[in-house]
Amino acid sequence: MKTLAGALIAAGALLAVPAQANEELAKKSNCLACHQIDKKSVGPAYKDIAKKYKGQDVAAKLAEKVKKGGQGVWGPVPMPPNAAVPDADIKTLVDWILKLS
């Protein structure tokens, strides 16, 4: 029984790591200066983005917007380009955000 409980705890910890790791990547990439996970700040909440695009195949489109910047979709405040963030990190972040719904 202890083995099963230990396995379940370990599995839960492994499932939590990617979410934490991607939140850390968002911090490292300075995304959280304008975005929060569950509430609007300068930019929309990540959960609101996930809700808006739920079920749509938009990861590549959103990754391009993150890379190049944009304006008008969520209000008048423009999102600056993030050209210094590696493409692989942007893909990881976008995938993580879209799974928050």
N, C-alpha and C positions, 0 to 999 in steps of 0.2 A: 504494500500500500504506500509506503514511504517513497518507493521508487516511482510509482505513478504520479504522486503529488509532486515530486521533484521534477519529473519530466514535464508536467503541465506548467509548472512555474518557469522552467527554462524555456519552453515553447512560447509562453506569454512574453517573456523578456526579449526573445528573438524577434517577435512580431512588433514590439514597441521600438526596437532599435532603429529601423528605417525612418519612422516618423520623427524620432528625436534627431537622427543624423541629418535629415532634410531641414529640420528647423535650425539646426546648427549651421547648415550650408546657407540658409536664408540670412542668418545673422552675419556670417562671414562675408557674404556677398552684398551686405548692406541693404537688403530688401526690407528688413524690418524697421528701417528708418521711416518708411512711408506706409507700410502695410502691417496689419496685425492679423492673426489667425482668425479670430472670431468677432472682431469689431472694426468698423470703419475708422480710419485715421486720415491721413493725407490722401491715401488711396483706398480702394475698396478692401474689405476683409477678404482673406483667402477663401473662407467658407462661402461667401457670397459669389465669388468668382466660380467656385466649383458648382454651386447651385445653378448659376446662370447657364453654364455650359454642360451640365449633366447630360450624358448620353450622346453628346456631339463629338465628332472626330476633329478636334480643334487644337491638339497639342502642338503641331508644327506651326500653325498660325499664331498661337500665343507665344511660342518660343521666339518667333521672328519679331513679334511686338516687344517682347522683353529686350531683345538684342538691339532693336532699332529705336525703341521708344514709341510713344503714340499719344494721342489726345482725342477727347470727345466721346469715348465709349462710356466712361464712368463719370463724366463731369468736365469742368473747365480746366482742372489742374493737369498739365501734361506729365506723362511719365518720361523721365529722361532716358536716353539710350544707355544700355549696359554692355557696351562693346568690350569692356575689359573682363567680363565674366566669361569663362570658357563655355563653348557650346554644350559640352557634355553636362556641365553644372546646370545650365539653363534648362536643358531637357529634364534632368533629374528634378529640379524645382517645379517645373510646370506639371510633370507627372504627379508629384506629391500634392500639389495644390488641387489638381483635378480630382484626386481621390478623397478630398476632405468633405465632400458633400454628404 
